[in-house]
Amino acid sequence: MIARESPFRGGFALQALGLLLMLISQGPLWCASGYTLINTGVFLTGWLLPPGLRTLRLPVLALTVLGGALQLTAVTWVLLTGEITNIKYLIPAGLTLVFTGACTIAAGLARHHRLPEARWLPPVLALLIISILVLYTTGAGAPARVLLAAALAVQLSLTVRVYRTPYAVPPPDS
């Protein structure tokens, strides 16, 4: 069981590192690196879910793969054609799908372990994706930075809490 436990918990650390890269990014390369780390972290965590949360595996993996494909399509299109006008909504759409997968994992953890951070993560990520959409449409980056910092704080707290909880999920209270 220890073979799954460490990478499962490492996925949360990758998500936090991706949010940190997005927060401190000064250009599209660092921001894209942050997206990649978040995608990898959500995929890894979704793949190695504890036995009590395995029913969430398929939705999380499907959302993560589809979101990553949308982001990859957008980046490839920009690199090949040099235009961003027709494709600028694919990256926020892909992030929305990946964040939905992360929220699904957080909801499962909140239900089984009663972690307050897992309850706070979905609304913070929803506000973050709205602010990123505003950033892509208007160029106003201040709301996105504030919400990235909030999401990073909640994700770091959740990561520390997940490292302290047992991997095997207790049965939910009826």
PyMOL commands that set and color helices and strands:
alter all, ss='L'
color gray80, all
select helices_A, chain A and resi 2-24+28-47+51-81+90-113+116-138+142-164
alter helices_A, ss='H'
color red, helices_A
deselect
rebuild
show_as cartoon
